[in-house]
């Protein structure tokens, strides 16, 4: 049985995937609406662009956290792979320790950015504080931090069925492949 922390990270991972997927879905509806109103109706709507930017921030930062856990992020391993086998584990730990530092930095300063811009509003959407549009930055970084801690304590989770989207034995796989 998986440790409680890993099970909680499974739920957070699924939630992150859903948030990122939902953001992309609504972006794919909102952007064509903006194009339609501008070029077909001749009276461009003001709200599609700022909402699409908000959704893109959510997709980018929360989706990046999920991609980190799945091992689907861009990783430059040229240096660590050239290390002697005895030092490769230490290099891996160093990389993840630096990820912790980066995540803490972004959570701290991203939260400050949100707080400091909460009193400003977007011209096209006066009811929406600017700080809300930046909220995905510290939230996504906090989620990434939790996934980095999981990786350091329990190892990579990229090969788990939940992350790889594999079906149990006897059932068809999600993508139709075996």
Phi, psi and omega in degrees: 000140181288148175298156181305317181301316181294320178296321176295321178292329174300315180294318178296322178297313180297318178298319179297318178299317180294319179297313181296316179296319178295319178299314179297319180301310182291328174299320182291344174267321186287317183296313176299327177298316178298319178294317179300312183293327181284313189263336180263311181275340178078005178229090184299135174287143182273336188277335185299320183295309180295327177291319178297323177294317177301314179294323179294322177297317179296313180300316185293306188281322179280323175295325178295324177297315178296320178296324177299312182297323181282354182072022183262008180278166177285126180228126177263104185253010184304316183288311184292328178289338179274352177290153173301152183306327182290337181258351183296321178295318178297321177296321178296316179295320179298317179300316181287328175295321176294325175298321177300314181299314180297316179298316178299318178300312183290323177297313182296304184285332175293321176294318177299318178300315179299314182296316183291336181256007181293334180277352179265154177233159178278134185303317182285336181228078185297342179279348184256112177293145180300323180303329178293322181293334179270354186300331180295337181295301180290329179294312178298322179290324177294319177296316177300318178302316178297322178289326177294316178300317177302316181297318180293321185274317188248359181087176181296140178254009185295337182267359182288148181305321180299320183281325181275353179061043178265146177274153174299160181305135178093348179250149178293143178290160183301317184270005178087353181265162176253000000 
